[in-house]
């Protein structure tokens, strides 16, 4: 392992993913997979009357960086709108590719060493991509219920 890339904080996050079980009654589910490394993240969400995420469950099969990213997502997604999550997803993608600043998401800067490893970017983005898609679907489903 490369110490700067797989530091103690990334490994701690990877080993302690909150909400690491699927929801039994999700309003929506999205799964994303990285063809580069085979990492896969499934995100279930529920939303409240205001369209804010009020429940989340994850199934994460990814490298330590993907797991750490999923951990950060899960720790801070409750109370967020689909727009909040989509903005974080977009900012994360831009930041990883060297454009823009780090997303406004607590703790995300721990992933800064991975910016130099483009092959890892897809795995890092998976949880945010799946969560943004699931949250949007959940709000649409609620509106049509």
N, C-alpha and C positions, 0 to 999 in steps of 0.2 A: 504494500500500500504506500502511496505517496502521502506523507504526513500532511503537507499543506492542503491537499484536496480532501482527504478523509481524516479530518481533525476530530478531536474528542467530542465537540459539540454536535457535529454532524452525526457521529455514531450514537450519541445519546438520543438525539431526536429520532433517528432511525429505529432505535430499540424501544421507543415509547410513544407510538402513534396513538393519539386519543381517538375515541369513536371508531375503533378498529374492527367493529363488527357490522355486518350489513343490517339495514333496517328491515323489520318484518313487514311494515306497511309504508313503504316509501311513496311519496307523491310522484317522484320521477327518479330515474336511474340513467347514468351514462357511463360507458366504459371507453377508455382510451388505451391504445397500445402503441409502443414504439417499435417500428419495424427495424430500427438500427440495432437495438439491444434485446428486444423481446419483453421489456418491462410492460406491465399491465396494471392499470388502476381502475377500479370500479367505485363510483360514488353514488350513494343513495341520499336523497334529500327530502325534507318536508319543509313546507313554508306556512307562515301564519297568514292572518287576514290582510296584513299590510304587505305581503309578498317578501317578507324577510325569512331567511333560512332559520328554522327553529329546531331542526333535527338533521343529523348527518351520520352516515355510516360508510365506512370504507373497507374495501378489500384491496390490499396493496401487494403486488408481486413485482418488486422492482429492486434495483441496486440501492445501496445506502443513500446515495444522493436523492433518488426518487422517493425513498422512504422518508428522508428528512424533509423534503418538500411537502409530502403528504401530511406529515406530522404538523408542520407549520400551518398548512391550510386548515386541517381539522381543528387545531387549537384556537383558531381565530375566525372561523366562518359563521358561527352562530350570530344572528342579528344582522347579517349583511344581506343586501339586496342582490338580485342577479346582476344588476349593473355594476355594483361594487366588485363582485367576483370577476366579471368580465373585464373590468378596468385593470384589476390586479393581474389577470391572465395576460392581457395585452402588454402591460408594463413589464411583466416578468420576461416575456419573449423578447421585447426590445432591449431590455437591460442585459440579458444573457448574450445577445448578439452584438453588444457594444454600443447600442444606441440608447440614449436617455439615462435616467437615474434609476436607482433601485425602486421597486414598487413600494407603495405605502402599505406594507404588510408587516406586522411585528416579527422580528427575528430573521427576515429574509436575507439580510446581509451576510448571514453565516454561509450562504451558498456562493459568495463572491469568488472564492478560489476556483470554482467550477467554470467561471466565465471563459477561461482559457482553454477549456476542453469541450469543443463543440459537439463531440460525439455523446456527451452527457446531457446536453440541453434538452433533448426530447424527453428523457426520463424525468427530469426536473419539472417540466411543464405539464406532465400528464395529469396530476391531481387537480391543478387549476383549470385545465381544459375540460376535464370531466365534470368538475363541480360547476363551472359556468354553464355548461350545456344542461346539466340536470336541474339547476336552479331556474333557468329560463323555461324549461319544459314544465316544471312544477307550477310556476306562476300561470302559464298558459292553461294547464289542466285545471287549476283552481278557478280561473276565469270562465271556463266552459262547463263547470260542474253545477 
